[in-house]
Amino acid sequence: MPGSRRLIAVDSMGSRVRGTTFLYVLPCANEDHAKLGIANDPLTRMQAFSPRYFELFDLDAGWLLEADTLKEARGWETALKRWLRPHAAPAPLLVPARAGGRTEWVRGALSLLAGWRDEQVARGFVAHAPLRGWVRQRLQQAQENRRHGVQALVERFGPAEFWPLAAGSTPLGLLRDALDACVLLDVEPGDDDAPGLRAWHERNSLVSRPAARAWPAEGERA
């Protein structure tokens, strides 16, 4: 229906994730270098590039465009890759080869892509820009899965207060990264069922202070 689609700003995304195909543009932080592609769940795609995707990518410059069909999204991607061939660039060294998509990186094309996106919005398609708001709501929706993951770690390692230090891509390292993302995107981490988790995270967090939001102290929640 004409006029039913629009540009969706920060902190607003609705509930559609599954069944929707997105074209995504993920600019690297602090440089004019971006990943272009399509995905059903862009958050999972970002995590494939790095568990600390929120540092690798500039979520305030990134955006998504909803396609009505997978075919439509693929058409967008193919047309953009041809148009932006002079801007093709290698993938950043920090991105693992197993993540794939090494031919879908561009440099110096962010303004061109933003202009193209705005044309699609004018035609009635839904864009999520900046990407930070969309990611924040996805993290909020993942709260229950994160709680189950924490309980599995409690069963494996015992109470959180006795957990070893997080390292690399171990389960504890991945949890630390997920909690760092919650802090940076102002998402309540939901650690009520794991006493000591906040203290463990504070000992292991890689988020620089004072950028990180302080978690409420034990017992301070309403």
C-alpha positions in Angstrom: 0.0 0.0 0.0 1.5 3.4 -1.0 2.6 5.4 2.0 2.6 2.5 4.3 6.4 2.2 4.3 8.9 4.7 5.7 12.3 5.4 7.3 12.3 4.0 10.8 14.4 5.9 13.3 16.4 4.7 16.3 14.5 2.6 18.9 11.8 1.6 16.5 11.6 -1.5 14.4 8.4 -3.4 15.0 8.5 -7.1 15.4 9.3 -8.5 12.0 12.6 -10.3 11.8 11.8 -13.8 10.7 10.3 -14.0 7.2 11.8 -10.6 6.2 14.8 -10.2 4.0 17.0 -7.2 4.6 19.6 -5.5 2.5 22.2 -4.3 5.0 25.0 -1.7 4.9 27.5 -2.1 7.7 30.2 0.6 7.8 33.4 -0.1 9.6 34.0 2.1 12.6 36.3 5.0 11.9 36.7 4.4 8.2 34.8 4.7 4.9 34.7 1.0 4.4 31.5 -1.0 4.5 30.0 -4.5 4.0 27.0 -4.7 1.7 24.8 -7.8 1.7 21.4 -9.4 2.4 20.3 -11.5 5.3 17.1 -12.7 7.1 18.7 -11.8 10.4 21.4 -9.1 10.1 22.3 -9.4 13.8 23.4 -13.0 13.3 25.3 -11.9 10.2 27.1 -9.2 12.1 28.1 -11.6 14.8 29.6 -13.9 12.1 32.0 -11.1 11.2 33.0 -10.5 14.9 31.5 -11.3 18.3 32.3 -7.7 19.0 30.4 -6.5 16.0 29.4 -3.4 18.0 33.0 -2.2 17.9 33.9 -3.4 14.4 30.9 -1.7 12.8 29.5 1.9 13.2 26.0 1.2 14.3 25.1 4.9 14.0 26.1 4.9 10.3 24.7 1.5 9.4 21.2 0.8 8.1 18.8 -1.9 6.8 16.3 -1.8 4.0 13.4 -4.3 4.1 12.6 -6.2 0.9 9.2 -7.7 0.1 10.8 -10.9 -1.2 14.2 -12.6 -1.3 14.3 -12.1 -5.0 13.8 -8.4 -4.6 16.7 -8.2 -2.1 19.0 -10.2 -4.3 18.1 -7.8 -7.2 19.1 -4.8 -5.1 22.3 -6.4 -4.0 23.3 -7.4 -7.6 22.5 -4.0 -9.0 24.4 -2.2 -6.2 27.5 -4.4 -6.6 27.6 -3.7 -10.3 27.1 0.0 -9.8 29.7 0.2 -7.1 32.3 -2.0 -8.8 34.8 0.9 -8.9 34.5 1.1 -5.1 35.1 -2.7 -4.5 37.6 -3.3 -1.6 39.1 -6.2 0.2 37.6 -7.4 3.5 39.2 -6.0 6.6 42.0 -8.2 8.0 40.1 -8.6 11.3 37.1 -10.3 9.5 37.6 -14.1 9.5 37.5 -15.8 6.1 34.8 -18.3 7.4 32.4 -15.4 7.6 32.2 -15.3 3.8 31.1 -12.3 1.7 34.6 -11.2 0.9 33.6 -9.8 -2.5 30.9 -7.5 -0.9 33.0 -4.8 0.7 33.2 -1.3 -0.7 35.2 1.8 0.1 34.2 5.4 -0.4 30.6 4.6 -1.3 28.6 5.5 1.9 27.1 8.7 0.5 26.1 6.9 -2.7 24.5 4.1 -0.8 22.7 6.5 1.5 21.3 8.4 -1.6 20.2 5.1 -3.1 18.5 4.1 0.2 16.6 7.4 0.4 15.3 6.9 -3.2 13.9 3.5 -2.1 12.3 5.1 1.0 10.7 7.7 -1.3 9.3 4.8 -3.3 7.7 3.4 -0.1 10.2 0.8 1.2 11.0 0.6 5.0 14.6 1.5 6.1 15.9 1.1 9.6 18.4 3.9 10.2 20.5 4.3 12.2 21.1 0.6 12.8 21.7 1.1 16.5 18.0 1.2 17.4 17.3 -2.0 15.4 20.1 -3.9 17.1 19.1 -2.7 20.5 15.6 -4.1 20.1 17.0 -7.4 18.8 19.1 -7.7 22.0 16.1 -6.9 24.1 14.1 -9.7 22.2 17.0 -12.1 22.8 16.8 -11.7 26.6 15.3 -15.2 27.3 17.9 -17.0 25.1 20.7 -15.1 26.9 19.2 -16.2 30.2 19.2 -19.9 29.1 22.8 -19.5 28.0 23.8 -18.2 31.4 22.1 -21.1 33.1 24.0 -23.5 30.9 27.2 -21.9 32.0 26.2 -22.1 35.6 25.7 -25.8 35.2 29.1 -26.1 33.6 31.2 -23.8 35.7 29.2 -23.4 38.9 28.1 -20.1 40.4 29.1 -17.0 38.4 31.1 -15.6 41.2 33.6 -18.5 40.8 33.8 -18.4 37.0 37.3 -18.1 35.5 38.3 -15.1 33.4 36.8 -14.8 29.9 39.1 -15.5 27.0 38.8 -15.4 23.2 36.0 -17.3 21.6 35.3 -19.5 24.6 31.7 -19.7 25.9 32.6 -17.2 28.7 34.3 -14.9 26.2 31.2 -14.9 24.0 29.1 -14.1 27.0 31.4 -11.2 28.0 31.0 -9.8 24.5 27.2 -10.2 24.6 27.1 -8.4 27.9 29.4 -5.7 26.7 27.0 -5.1 23.8 24.1 -4.8 26.3 26.0 -2.2 28.2 26.9 -0.1 25.2 23.4 -0.3 23.7 21.7 0.4 27.1 20.0 -2.9 27.3 19.2 -4.3 30.7 21.2 -7.6 30.8 18.6 -9.5 32.9 21.0 -11.3 35.3 18.5 -11.8 38.1 18.8 -15.5 38.0 22.6 -15.6 38.2 24.0 -14.0 41.4 27.5 -12.7 40.9 27.2 -12.3 37.1 27.4 -8.5 37.3 30.6 -8.7 39.3 32.1 -11.3 37.0 31.3 -9.1 34.0 32.8 -6.0 35.5 36.0 -7.9 36.1 36.1 -9.1 32.5 34.5 -6.3 30.5 36.5 -4.8 27.6 34.3 -1.8 27.4 36.2 1.3 28.2 35.0 3.5 31.0 33.2 5.9 31.4 31.5 5.0 28.1 29.9 2.0 29.7 26.6 2.4 31.6 27.0 1.3 35.2 24.7 -1.6 36.1 22.5 -1.2 39.1 24.2 -2.6 42.3 22.9 -5.9 43.7 19.5 -5.3 45.3 18.9 -1.8 43.8 16.4 -2.9 41.2 12.7 -2.1 41.8 
